[in-house]
Amino acid sequence: MKEPLRAELAFHDLDETWELVCPELHISCVGNDPPALREEFSNDFDVLWHEYACAQDDELTPGGIRLKRKLHALVDFIQSGV
């Protein structure tokens, strides 16, 4: 990442769950274990990367192209095979 991605971790008393939210990328993960939420967040980011950042512009809507550009602006490089 070029710079840290802002995400907020909050505990919800009502249902005793944790929520990890990244408003910039519209990622929201809910669960009982904060370390597991980081894994889920990483998986969600990976899906966004493969579905949008790796797509051709003509395959995307205007909103998808904006998301693709945002993702490319966030990431320095991708290390494959890790």
Secondary structure as UniProt FT lines:
FT   STRAND          8..12
FT   TURN            13..16
FT   STRAND          17..22
FT   HELIX           23..25
FT   STRAND          27..31
FT   HELIX           34..48
FT   HELIX           49..53
FT   HELIX           57..59
FT   HELIX           62..74
FT   TURN            80..81
//
